[in-house]
Amino acid sequence: MTVSHVGASLGPTSLAEKARLTGDFADWHNLFYRTVWITGTLDIAAVRAAWRRVCRHHDALRRTYVSADEARTHADALSEVEFHTAETDDEAIELMRSFLGTPFSLDGPGFSRIAIVQRSERRYLLGVAMDHIMTDLLSWNRIRADFKEFYDRALAGDTGDVTGVNGYHMFAAEQRRLFSGGWGEERKEFWRSYTDEFGAYPPPFLADAKHTGEYQYKVIDRALPADAKARVEALSRQARVTPFAAVSTGILAGVREVADDPTAGISVTHHGRGLPGTSETAGLFAQTVPLHLGRRVTSPLESVREVFQRTHDVFEYALPLTVAGRAWNEALTGVGRAAAGLYLELNERPRSTYYTPWFTGTEVEYIELSFPGDKVWDETVIVSWNLYETGPRLVAEYNGNYFPDAAVEELLEAAQRFVLSATTA
């Protein structure tokens, strides 16, 4: 669709937007996808009305860029629902793959796409893609909830418009203002001190690892004891910390044991909504920050408490460190190695429970599509503690042509031993 600049307002980019616009994540395909088969009665006109309302409500979906420092927030939607038909499921999937699989251009007219491919009267394939520049997982959940609400309102005959909220536009302006003052100075001093203590970035897991071929996706999936979640919670209560701090300490201790490195660190994600009024705002807020275990050897409980305190600190002072470091002319922790080493996740519910129904009166089946250019973490081990009430697991995803299988297995064993044994101490 043609983008109109009528009613558009100019303002600064956020630090996360600036990171993307100045080249960080340049090797990413830069898409956040969801693709689902829908069974049931689907009102296409209501879907179109709902999507326009979502875009009108969330200004992150209406942003384009004049430069790395200046964004243009448009008054109206920059994307609309495309509609296609197909004779077979395979044809529908290929149509959707073609539609969603084209990378967004930073000087393009928008950063979201949505399409429906109809297979029959009661079967549809729906696909949504967004550039990571304007969404993260919490933002996506907010957008999804609003999409369903606006669809239901359209079905009920509510055709009124919704108020456009300049939430992300206002956040970016406030963040830039604070960054240039005392708030930014406090963060600079914190990260300068952190860097002095631990070095310029979390060290890579197994610094002597070497590439032996193209990226080979591998998974090690370890079943945990049935009471793993209860034992992690018991350790958390005993140490008076969060479960995240408990499992983080286990991974840090495991990295130190396997890599024999006293500065061993990992990367963790912070939701980034640290300023007032941002809890319901859609946009790119998520930030990766480093987390370390202190150099001295302590008891398991003392280690867990130390990591808990450090987790609090790095989240309190979280910023996109690549951009912050450049602005401050500082070689700060995290600069240059944001995607290498070891990344940690804690999942206390199965991922399927996060997928709410899309449209009233329909059932959905999620499908995974892959695209040429998808991001691969070829020098990163992604570790997930999946602490469900049934079937808890400890999982590592990694490049089998970079990391030795035995070393990754040893890491998981050490982490599991630290956390689950500590609960009985």
C-alpha positions as a Markdown table, in Angstrom:
| # | Residue | x | y | z |
|---|---|---|---|---|
| 1 | Met | 0.0 | 0.0 | 0.0 |
| 2 | Thr | 1.1 | 3.6 | -0.5 |
| 3 | Val | 2.4 | 5.3 | 2.6 |
| 4 | Ser | 1.0 | 8.7 | 3.3 |
| 5 | His | 3.0 | 11.2 | 5.3 |
| 6 | Val | -0.2 | 13.2 | 6.1 |
| 7 | Gly | -0.5 | 13.3 | 9.9 |
| 8 | Ala | 2.9 | 11.7 | 10.4 |
| 9 | Ser | 5.0 | 12.9 | 13.4 |
| 10 | Leu | 8.7 | 12.9 | 13.7 |
| 11 | Gly | 10.7 | 11.9 | 16.8 |
| 12 | Pro | 13.8 | 10.1 | 17.9 |
| 13 | Thr | 14.4 | 6.4 | 17.6 |
| 14 | Ser | 14.9 | 4.3 | 20.7 |
| 15 | Leu | 18.3 | 2.9 | 21.5 |
| 16 | Ala | 17.2 | -0.6 | 20.3 |
| 17 | Glu | 15.9 | 0.9 | 17.0 |
| 18 | Lys | 19.2 | 2.7 | 16.6 |
| 19 | Ala | 21.1 | -0.5 | 17.1 |
| 20 | Arg | 19.2 | -2.1 | 14.3 |
| 21 | Leu | 19.4 | 0.9 | 12.0 |
| 22 | Thr | 23.2 | 1.2 | 12.4 |
| 23 | Gly | 24.0 | -2.3 | 11.5 |
| 24 | Asp | 23.5 | -4.6 | 14.5 |
| 25 | Phe | 21.5 | -7.7 | 13.6 |
| 26 | Ala | 22.5 | -7.1 | 10.0 |
| 27 | Asp | 22.9 | -10.8 | 9.5 |
| 28 | Trp | 19.4 | -11.5 | 10.7 |
| 29 | His | 16.5 | -12.3 | 8.5 |
| 30 | Asn | 14.8 | -9.9 | 10.8 |
| 31 | Leu | 11.4 | -11.6 | 10.9 |
| 32 | Phe | 9.1 | -12.5 | 13.8 |
| 33 | Tyr | 6.6 | -15.0 | 12.3 |
| 34 | Arg | 3.4 | -16.8 | 13.3 |
| 35 | Thr | 1.7 | -19.2 | 10.9 |
| 36 | Val | -1.5 | -21.1 | 11.8 |
| 37 | Trp | -4.1 | -23.2 | 10.1 |
| 38 | Ile | -7.5 | -22.0 | 11.0 |
| 39 | Thr | -10.6 | -24.3 | 11.0 |
| 40 | Gly | -14.0 | -22.7 | 11.3 |
| 41 | Thr | -15.9 | -19.7 | 10.1 |
| 42 | Leu | -13.7 | -16.8 | 9.4 |
| 43 | Asp | -15.0 | -13.3 | 8.6 |
| 44 | Ile | -12.4 | -11.8 | 6.3 |
| 45 | Ala | -13.9 | -8.3 | 6.5 |
| 46 | Ala | -13.7 | -8.5 | 10.3 |
| 47 | Val | -10.1 | -9.7 | 10.2 |
| 48 | Arg | -9.2 | -6.7 | 8.0 |
| 49 | Ala | -11.0 | -4.3 | 10.3 |
| 50 | Ala | -9.3 | -5.8 | 13.3 |
| 51 | Trp | -5.9 | -5.6 | 11.9 |
| 52 | Arg | -6.3 | -1.9 | 10.9 |
| 53 | Arg | -7.5 | -1.2 | 14.5 |
| 54 | Val | -4.4 | -3.0 | 15.9 |
| 55 | Cys | -2.1 | -0.8 | 13.7 |
| 56 | Arg | -4.0 | 2.3 | 14.7 |
| 57 | His | -3.7 | 1.4 | 18.4 |
| 58 | His | 0.0 | 0.6 | 18.5 |
| 59 | Asp | 2.2 | 3.2 | 17.0 |
| 60 | Ala | 5.2 | 0.8 | 16.8 |
| 61 | Leu | 3.3 | -0.8 | 13.8 |
| 62 | Arg | 3.2 | 2.6 | 12.1 |
| 63 | Arg | 6.9 | 3.6 | 12.3 |
| 64 | Thr | 9.3 | 4.2 | 9.4 |
| 65 | Tyr | 12.7 | 5.8 | 9.6 |
| 66 | Val | 14.3 | 8.9 | 8.3 |
| 67 | Ser | 17.7 | 8.0 | 9.8 |
| 68 | Ala | 19.1 | 6.0 | 12.7 |
| 69 | Asp | 18.3 | 8.9 | 14.9 |
| 70 | Glu | 14.8 | 9.9 | 13.6 |
| 71 | Ala | 11.6 | 7.9 | 13.2 |
| 72 | Arg | 8.4 | 8.9 | 11.4 |
| 73 | Thr | 5.2 | 7.7 | 13.1 |
| 74 | His | 2.4 | 7.6 | 10.6 |
| 75 | Ala | -1.2 | 8.4 | 11.4 |
| 76 | Asp | -2.6 | 5.3 | 9.7 |
| 77 | Ala | -1.8 | 1.6 | 9.2 |
| 78 | Leu | 1.1 | 0.7 | 7.0 |
| 79 | Ser | 0.0 | -2.8 | 6.1 |
| 80 | Glu | -3.3 | -4.5 | 5.3 |
| 81 | Val | -4.5 | -8.1 | 5.1 |
| 82 | Glu | -3.8 | -9.8 | 1.8 |
| 83 | Phe | -6.1 | -12.5 | 0.6 |
| 84 | His | -5.3 | -15.5 | -1.6 |
| 85 | Thr | -6.8 | -18.9 | -2.4 |
| 86 | Ala | -5.1 | -22.3 | -3.0 |
| 87 | Glu | -6.2 | -25.7 | -4.2 |
| 88 | Thr | -3.9 | -27.7 | -1.9 |
| 89 | Asp | -2.3 | -27.4 | 1.5 |
| 90 | Asp | 1.2 | -27.5 | -0.1 |
| 91 | Glu | 0.2 | -24.7 | -2.5 |
| 92 | Ala | -1.1 | -22.6 | 0.4 |
| 93 | Ile | 2.1 | -23.1 | 2.4 |
| 94 | Glu | 4.3 | -22.1 | -0.6 |
| 95 | Leu | 2.2 | -19.0 | -1.1 |
| 96 | Met | 2.6 | -18.1 | 2.5 |
| 97 | Arg | 6.3 | -18.9 | 2.5 |
| 98 | Ser | 6.8 | -16.6 | -0.5 |
| 99 | Phe | 4.8 | -13.8 | 1.1 |
| 100 | Leu | 6.3 | -13.9 | 4.6 |
| 101 | Gly | 9.9 | -14.9 | 3.5 |
| 102 | Thr | 11.0 | -11.6 | 1.9 |
| 103 | Pro | 13.2 | -9.7 | 4.4 |
| 104 | Phe | 12.0 | -6.2 | 5.3 |
| 105 | Ser | 14.0 | -3.3 | 3.9 |
| 106 | Leu | 15.0 | -0.6 | 6.4 |
| 107 | Asp | 14.0 | 2.1 | 3.9 |
| 108 | Gly | 10.7 | 0.2 | 3.1 |
| 109 | Pro | 7.1 | 1.3 | 3.7 |
| 110 | Gly | 6.5 | -0.7 | 6.9 |
| 111 | Phe | 7.6 | -3.6 | 9.0 |
| 112 | Ser | 4.6 | -5.9 | 9.3 |
| 113 | Arg | 2.9 | -8.3 | 6.8 |
| 114 | Ile | -0.3 | -10.3 | 7.2 |
| 115 | Ala | -2.0 | -12.6 | 4.7 |
| 116 | Ile | -4.8 | -15.3 | 4.6 |
| 117 | Val | -4.8 | -18.2 | 2.1 |
| 118 | Gln | -8.2 | -19.8 | 1.8 |
| 119 | Arg | -8.2 | -23.6 | 1.2 |
| 120 | Ser | -11.9 | -24.3 | 1.6 |
| 121 | Glu | -15.0 | -22.7 | 3.1 |
| 122 | Arg | -13.8 | -23.6 | 6.6 |
| 123 | Arg | -10.0 | -23.9 | 6.3 |
| 124 | Tyr | -7.5 | -21.0 | 6.1 |
| 125 | Leu | -3.8 | -20.4 | 6.5 |
| 126 | Leu | -3.0 | -17.2 | 8.3 |
| 127 | Gly | 0.5 | -15.8 | 8.5 |
| 128 | Val | 1.9 | -12.7 | 10.2 |
| 129 | Ala | 5.5 | -11.4 | 9.9 |
| 130 | Met | 7.1 | -8.5 | 11.7 |
| 131 | Asp | 10.6 | -7.1 | 11.7 |
| 132 | His | 12.3 | -7.4 | 15.0 |
| 133 | Ile | 12.8 | -3.7 | 15.0 |
| 134 | Met | 9.3 | -3.1 | 16.2 |
| 135 | Thr | 8.3 | -6.1 | 18.3 |
| 136 | Asp | 9.5 | -8.5 | 20.9 |
| 137 | Leu | 7.6 | -11.5 | 22.5 |
| 138 | Leu | 5.8 | -9.4 | 25.1 |
| 139 | Ser | 4.8 | -6.9 | 22.4 |
| 140 | Trp | 3.5 | -9.8 | 20.3 |
| 141 | Asn | 1.3 | -11.1 | 23.1 |
| 142 | Arg | -0.2 | -7.6 | 23.5 |
| 143 | Ile | -0.8 | -7.3 | 19.8 |
| 144 | Arg | -2.4 | -10.8 | 19.6 |
| 145 | Ala | -4.8 | -10.0 | 22.5 |
| 146 | Asp | -5.9 | -6.8 | 20.8 |
| 147 | Phe | -6.3 | -8.5 | 17.5 |
| 148 | Lys | -8.8 | -11.0 | 19.0 |
| 149 | Glu | -10.6 | -8.2 | 20.9 |
| 150 | Phe | -10.9 | -6.0 | 17.8 |
| 151 | Tyr | -12.1 | -9.0 | 15.7 |
| 152 | Asp | -14.8 | -9.8 | 18.2 |
| 153 | Arg | -15.9 | -6.1 | 18.2 |
| 154 | Ala | -16.1 | -6.1 | 14.4 |
| 155 | Leu | -18.2 | -9.2 | 14.5 |
| 156 | Ala | -20.6 | -7.5 | 16.9 |
| 157 | Gly | -21.0 | -4.6 | 14.5 |
| 158 | Asp | -18.7 | -2.2 | 16.2 |
| 159 | Thr | -17.2 | -0.2 | 13.3 |
| 160 | Gly | -15.8 | 2.7 | 15.2 |
| 161 | Asp | -12.1 | 3.6 | 15.0 |
| 162 | Val | -9.7 | 3.3 | 17.9 |
| 163 | Thr | -7.5 | 5.9 | 19.4 |
| 164 | Gly | -3.9 | 5.9 | 18.1 |
| 165 | Val | -1.6 | 5.7 | 21.1 |
| 166 | Asn | 1.9 | 7.2 | 20.7 |
| 167 | Gly | 3.3 | 4.8 | 23.3 |
| 168 | Tyr | 6.5 | 3.8 | 21.6 |
| 169 | His | 7.0 | 7.2 | 20.1 |
| 170 | Met | 6.8 | 8.7 | 23.6 |
| 171 | Phe | 9.0 | 6.0 | 25.1 |
| 172 | Ala | 11.8 | 6.6 | 22.6 |
| 173 | Ala | 11.7 | 10.4 | 23.3 |
| 174 | Glu | 11.8 | 9.8 | 27.0 |
| 175 | Gln | 14.6 | 7.2 | 26.8 |
| 176 | Arg | 16.8 | 9.5 | 24.7 |
| 177 | Arg | 16.2 | 12.4 | 27.1 |
| 178 | Leu | 17.1 | 10.4 | 30.2 |
| 179 | Phe | 20.1 | 8.8 | 28.4 |
| 180 | Ser | 21.6 | 12.2 | 27.9 |
| 181 | Gly | 21.3 | 13.1 | 31.6 |
| 182 | Gly | 22.0 | 11.7 | 35.0 |
| 183 | Trp | 20.1 | 8.5 | 34.3 |
| 184 | Gly | 22.5 | 7.7 | 31.5 |
| 185 | Glu | 25.5 | 8.7 | 33.6 |
| 186 | Glu | 24.5 | 6.2 | 36.3 |
| 187 | Arg | 24.3 | 3.4 | 33.7 |
| 188 | Lys | 27.6 | 4.3 | 32.2 |
| 189 | Glu | 29.3 | 4.2 | 35.6 |
| 190 | Phe | 27.7 | 0.8 | 36.4 |
| 191 | Trp | 28.7 | -0.8 | 33.1 |
| 192 | Arg | 32.2 | 0.7 | 33.4 |
| 193 | Ser | 32.6 | -0.9 | 36.8 |
| 194 | Tyr | 31.1 | -4.2 | 35.6 |
| 195 | Thr | 33.6 | -4.2 | 32.7 |
| 196 | Asp | 36.5 | -3.5 | 35.0 |
| 197 | Glu | 35.5 | -6.6 | 37.0 |
| 198 | Phe | 34.7 | -9.1 | 34.3 |
| 199 | Gly | 36.1 | -7.9 | 31.0 |
| 200 | Ala | 34.7 | -6.5 | 27.8 |
| 201 | Tyr | 32.1 | -9.1 | 27.2 |
| 202 | Pro | 30.9 | -12.5 | 28.5 |
| 203 | Pro | 33.6 | -14.8 | 27.3 |
| 204 | Pro | 32.6 | -17.4 | 24.7 |
| 205 | Phe | 31.8 | -20.8 | 26.0 |
| 206 | Leu | 34.8 | -22.9 | 25.0 |
| 207 | Ala | 37.1 | -20.3 | 23.6 |
| 208 | Asp | 39.1 | -22.9 | 21.7 |
| 209 | Ala | 36.1 | -24.2 | 19.8 |
| 210 | Lys | 36.5 | -24.2 | 16.0 |
| 211 | His | 34.2 | -24.3 | 13.0 |
| 212 | Thr | 34.5 | -27.7 | 11.3 |
| 213 | Gly | 31.8 | -27.2 | 8.6 |
| 214 | Glu | 28.5 | -25.5 | 7.9 |
| 215 | Tyr | 26.0 | -24.9 | 10.7 |
| 216 | Gln | 24.6 | -28.1 | 12.0 |
| 217 | Tyr | 21.6 | -27.8 | 14.3 |
| 218 | Lys | 21.8 | -30.2 | 17.3 |
| 219 | Val | 19.8 | -30.6 | 20.5 |
| 220 | Ile | 20.6 | -32.4 | 23.7 |
| 221 | Asp | 17.4 | -32.9 | 25.7 |
| 222 | Arg | 17.8 | -34.2 | 29.2 |
| 223 | Ala | 14.8 | -35.4 | 31.2 |
| 224 | Leu | 14.9 | -34.0 | 34.7 |
| 225 | Pro | 13.5 | -35.7 | 37.9 |
| 226 | Ala | 9.8 | -35.3 | 38.1 |
| 227 | Asp | 10.1 | -33.1 | 41.2 |
| 228 | Ala | 12.7 | -30.8 | 39.5 |
| 229 | Lys | 10.4 | -27.7 | 39.6 |
| 230 | Ala | 9.6 | -28.3 | 43.3 |
| 231 | Arg | 13.3 | -28.6 | 44.1 |
| 232 | Val | 14.2 | -25.4 | 42.2 |
| 233 | Glu | 11.5 | -23.6 | 44.1 |
| 234 | Ala | 12.8 | -25.1 | 47.4 |
| 235 | Leu | 16.3 | -23.8 | 46.6 |
| 236 | Ser | 14.8 | -20.4 | 45.7 |
| 237 | Arg | 12.9 | -20.2 | 49.0 |
| 238 | Gln | 16.0 | -21.3 | 51.0 |
| 239 | Ala | 18.2 | -18.7 | 49.4 |
| 240 | Arg | 15.4 | -16.1 | 49.2 |
| 241 | Val | 15.9 | -15.6 | 45.5 |
| 242 | Thr | 13.9 | -16.1 | 42.2 |
| 243 | Pro | 13.9 | -19.4 | 40.4 |
| 244 | Phe | 15.7 | -17.6 | 37.5 |
| 245 | Ala | 18.6 | -16.8 | 39.8 |
| 246 | Ala | 18.8 | -20.4 | 41.0 |
| 247 | Val | 19.0 | -21.9 | 37.5 |
| 248 | Ser | 21.2 | -19.1 | 36.2 |
| 249 | Thr | 23.7 | -19.9 | 39.0 |
| 250 | Gly | 23.6 | -23.6 | 38.0 |
| 251 | Ile | 24.5 | -22.8 | 34.4 |
| 252 | Leu | 27.2 | -20.3 | 35.4 |
| 253 | Ala | 28.7 | -22.9 | 37.7 |
| 254 | Gly | 28.6 | -25.5 | 34.9 |
| 255 | Val | 30.3 | -23.1 | 32.5 |
| 256 | Arg | 33.0 | -22.4 | 35.0 |
| 257 | Glu | 33.5 | -26.2 | 35.6 |
| 258 | Val | 33.6 | -27.2 | 31.9 |
| 259 | Ala | 35.5 | -24.2 | 30.6 |
| 260 | Asp | 37.8 | -23.8 | 33.6 |
| 261 | Asp | 37.3 | -20.0 | 33.3 |
| 262 | Pro | 36.8 | -17.8 | 36.5 |
| 263 | Thr | 35.3 | -15.0 | 34.4 |
| 264 | Ala | 32.7 | -17.3 | 32.8 |
| 265 | Gly | 29.6 | -15.4 | 31.9 |
| 266 | Ile | 26.3 | -16.0 | 30.1 |
| 267 | Ser | 23.7 | -13.8 | 28.2 |
| 268 | Val | 20.2 | -13.3 | 29.5 |
| 269 | Thr | 17.2 | -11.3 | 28.2 |
| 270 | His | 15.5 | -8.5 | 30.1 |
| 271 | His | 12.1 | -7.3 | 29.0 |
| 272 | Gly | 13.4 | -3.8 | 28.9 |
| 273 | Arg | 10.2 | -2.1 | 30.1 |
| 274 | Gly | 11.9 | -0.1 | 32.8 |
| 275 | Leu | 10.3 | 3.3 | 32.3 |
| 276 | Pro | 6.8 | 4.4 | 33.5 |
| 277 | Gly | 3.9 | 3.7 | 31.2 |
| 278 | Thr | 5.6 | 1.0 | 29.1 |
| 279 | Ser | 4.0 | -2.2 | 30.5 |
| 280 | Glu | 1.4 | -2.3 | 27.8 |
| 281 | Thr | 3.4 | -0.6 | 25.0 |
| 282 | Ala | 4.2 | -2.6 | 21.9 |
| 283 | Gly | 7.7 | -2.2 | 20.3 |
| 284 | Leu | 11.2 | -3.5 | 20.6 |
| 285 | Phe | 12.1 | -3.4 | 24.3 |
| 286 | Ala | 13.9 | -6.7 | 24.9 |
| 287 | Gln | 17.6 | -6.3 | 25.7 |
| 288 | Thr | 20.4 | -8.9 | 26.1 |
| 289 | Val | 22.6 | -8.3 | 29.1 |
| 290 | Pro | 25.6 | -10.2 | 30.6 |
| 291 | Leu | 25.5 | -12.1 | 33.8 |
| 292 | His | 28.5 | -13.5 | 35.7 |
| 293 | Leu | 29.4 | -15.5 | 38.8 |
| 294 | Gly | 31.8 | -13.9 | 41.2 |
| 295 | Arg | 35.5 | -14.9 | 40.9 |
| 296 | Arg | 35.8 | -16.4 | 44.4 |
| 297 | Val | 34.4 | -19.8 | 45.1 |
| 298 | Thr | 31.6 | -19.8 | 47.6 |
| 299 | Ser | 28.9 | -22.2 | 48.9 |
| 300 | Pro | 26.0 | -23.0 | 46.6 |
| 301 | Leu | 23.6 | -20.8 | 48.6 |
| 302 | Glu | 26.0 | -17.9 | 48.7 |
| 303 | Ser | 26.6 | -18.2 | 45.0 |
| 304 | Val | 22.9 | -18.2 | 44.3 |
| 305 | Arg | 22.4 | -15.1 | 46.4 |
| 306 | Glu | 25.2 | -13.4 | 44.7 |
| 307 | Val | 23.9 | -14.1 | 41.2 |
| 308 | Phe | 20.4 | -13.0 | 42.3 |
| 309 | Gln | 21.8 | -9.6 | 43.4 |
| 310 | Arg | 23.8 | -9.3 | 40.2 |
| 311 | Thr | 20.7 | -10.2 | 38.2 |
| 312 | His | 18.9 | -7.4 | 39.9 |
| 313 | Asp | 21.7 | -4.9 | 39.0 |
| 314 | Val | 22.1 | -5.8 | 35.4 |
| 315 | Phe | 18.3 | -5.6 | 34.8 |
| 316 | Glu | 18.2 | -2.3 | 36.7 |
| 317 | Tyr | 20.8 | -0.8 | 34.4 |
| 318 | Ala | 19.9 | -2.7 | 31.2 |
| 319 | Leu | 20.5 | -0.8 | 28.0 |
| 320 | Pro | 21.3 | -1.9 | 24.4 |
| 321 | Leu | 25.0 | -2.0 | 25.2 |
| 322 | Thr | 26.3 | -1.8 | 21.7 |
| 323 | Val | 24.7 | 1.6 | 21.1 |
| 324 | Ala | 25.3 | 2.8 | 24.6 |
| 325 | Gly | 29.0 | 1.9 | 24.4 |
| 326 | Arg | 29.4 | 3.8 | 21.1 |
| 327 | Ala | 27.6 | 6.9 | 22.5 |
| 328 | Trp | 29.9 | 6.9 | 25.5 |
| 329 | Asn | 33.0 | 5.9 | 23.6 |
| 330 | Glu | 33.4 | 3.1 | 26.0 |
| 331 | Ala | 34.5 | -0.5 | 25.3 |
| 332 | Leu | 31.8 | -1.9 | 27.6 |
| 333 | Thr | 30.7 | -5.3 | 28.5 |
| 334 | Gly | 28.6 | -6.8 | 25.8 |
| 335 | Val | 29.9 | -4.7 | 22.9 |
| 336 | Gly | 30.8 | -6.8 | 19.9 |
| 337 | Arg | 29.8 | -10.2 | 21.2 |
| 338 | Ala | 26.1 | -9.9 | 21.8 |
| 339 | Ala | 25.3 | -13.2 | 19.9 |
| 340 | Ala | 28.2 | -15.5 | 21.1 |
| 341 | Gly | 28.7 | -17.6 | 24.1 |
| 342 | Leu | 25.9 | -19.1 | 26.1 |
| 343 | Tyr | 22.3 | -17.8 | 26.3 |
| 344 | Leu | 19.8 | -18.9 | 29.0 |
| 345 | Glu | 16.1 | -19.3 | 29.1 |
| 346 | Leu | 13.7 | -20.3 | 31.9 |
| 347 | Asn | 10.3 | -21.7 | 30.8 |
| 348 | Glu | 7.9 | -22.5 | 33.6 |
| 349 | Arg | 5.0 | -23.3 | 31.3 |
| 350 | Pro | 4.9 | -25.2 | 28.0 |
| 351 | Arg | 5.2 | -22.9 | 25.1 |
| 352 | Ser | 1.8 | -24.1 | 23.8 |
| 353 | Thr | 0.1 | -22.5 | 26.8 |
| 354 | Tyr | 1.1 | -19.0 | 25.5 |
| 355 | Tyr | -0.8 | -19.5 | 22.3 |
| 356 | Thr | -4.3 | -18.1 | 22.9 |
| 357 | Pro | -7.1 | -18.6 | 20.4 |
| 358 | Trp | -6.9 | -16.3 | 17.4 |
| 359 | Phe | -10.5 | -15.8 | 16.4 |
| 360 | Thr | -13.8 | -16.6 | 18.2 |
| 361 | Gly | -15.4 | -19.8 | 16.8 |
| 362 | Thr | -12.3 | -21.2 | 15.2 |
| 363 | Glu | -9.6 | -23.7 | 16.1 |
| 364 | Val | -5.9 | -23.3 | 15.2 |
| 365 | Glu | -2.9 | -25.5 | 14.5 |
| 366 | Tyr | 0.5 | -23.8 | 14.6 |
| 367 | Ile | 3.0 | -24.7 | 11.9 |
| 368 | Glu | 6.7 | -23.9 | 11.7 |
| 369 | Leu | 8.0 | -22.4 | 8.4 |
| 370 | Ser | 11.7 | -21.9 | 7.7 |
| 371 | Phe | 13.1 | -19.3 | 5.3 |
| 372 | Pro | 16.4 | -18.8 | 3.6 |
| 373 | Gly | 18.5 | -16.4 | 5.6 |
| 374 | Asp | 17.0 | -17.3 | 9.0 |
| 375 | Lys | 19.3 | -16.4 | 11.8 |
| 376 | Val | 21.5 | -19.2 | 13.2 |
| 377 | Trp | 23.5 | -18.9 | 16.4 |
| 378 | Asp | 26.6 | -20.7 | 15.2 |
| 379 | Glu | 28.8 | -19.7 | 18.2 |
| 380 | Thr | 26.1 | -19.8 | 20.8 |
| 381 | Val | 24.7 | -22.6 | 23.0 |
| 382 | Ile | 21.0 | -21.8 | 23.9 |
| 383 | Val | 20.1 | -23.6 | 27.2 |
| 384 | Ser | 16.5 | -23.9 | 28.3 |
| 385 | Trp | 15.3 | -25.0 | 31.8 |
| 386 | Asn | 11.8 | -26.2 | 30.9 |
| 387 | Leu | 10.3 | -26.6 | 34.4 |
| 388 | Tyr | 6.8 | -27.9 | 33.7 |
| 389 | Glu | 4.6 | -29.6 | 36.3 |
| 390 | Thr | 5.0 | -32.8 | 34.2 |
| 391 | Gly | 8.0 | -33.7 | 32.0 |
| 392 | Pro | 10.6 | -31.2 | 33.2 |
| 393 | Arg | 13.6 | -31.0 | 30.9 |
| 394 | Leu | 17.0 | -29.3 | 30.5 |
| 395 | Val | 17.7 | -28.6 | 26.8 |
| 396 | Ala | 20.6 | -27.3 | 24.9 |
| 397 | Glu | 20.5 | -26.2 | 21.2 |
| 398 | Tyr | 23.8 | -25.6 | 19.5 |
| 399 | Asn | 26.0 | -25.9 | 16.4 |
| 400 | Gly | 27.3 | -29.4 | 16.2 |
| 401 | Asn | 30.1 | -28.3 | 13.9 |
| 402 | Tyr | 31.4 | -25.8 | 16.4 |
| 403 | Phe | 30.7 | -27.1 | 19.9 |
| 404 | Pro | 31.8 | -30.6 | 20.9 |
| 405 | Asp | 28.8 | -32.7 | 21.9 |
| 406 | Ala | 30.6 | -34.0 | 25.0 |
| 407 | Ala | 31.3 | -30.5 | 26.3 |
| 408 | Val | 27.7 | -29.5 | 26.0 |
| 409 | Glu | 26.5 | -32.7 | 27.7 |
| 410 | Glu | 29.0 | -32.1 | 30.5 |
| 411 | Leu | 27.7 | -28.5 | 30.9 |
| 412 | Leu | 24.1 | -29.7 | 31.4 |
| 413 | Glu | 25.2 | -32.4 | 33.8 |
| 414 | Ala | 27.1 | -29.9 | 35.9 |
| 415 | Ala | 24.3 | -27.4 | 35.9 |
| 416 | Gln | 21.7 | -30.1 | 36.8 |
| 417 | Arg | 23.9 | -31.4 | 39.6 |
| 418 | Phe | 24.5 | -28.0 | 41.1 |
| 419 | Val | 20.9 | -26.9 | 41.2 |
| 420 | Leu | 19.2 | -30.2 | 42.1 |
| 421 | Ser | 21.8 | -31.2 | 44.7 |
| 422 | Ala | 21.8 | -27.8 | 46.3 |
| 423 | Thr | 18.1 | -28.2 | 47.2 |
| 424 | Thr | 18.9 | -31.2 | 49.5 |
| 425 | Ala | 21.9 | -29.5 | 51.2 |
